[in-house]
Amino acid sequence: MSRWIRFRGAVAAILAKPEVIEKIQSQGGEVLSGTAEQFAAFQKADSANWAKLLREAGIKPE
């Protein structure tokens, strides 16, 4: 088993603990799980949503 697979498994186990979920949620976070490909798709869609929102609000980088 590769180190990457073991690492992902260890992180998933930690993020499944109720106390960890509660701590993350108490700080406004959300615990999601999935593959690297799913995360990349989520990140791409989220970036597109934020770009649209900023454009519509007329917000430009300084």
FENURGI-V114077 format. One record per helix or strand. SS is the DSSP state (h for helix, s for strand). FROM is the first residue (numbers start at 0). LEN is the number of residues. If there is no record, write none. Layout:
BEGIN
SS|FROM|LEN, SS|FROM|LEN
END
This chain:
BEGIN
h|2|13, h|17|9, h|35|22
END
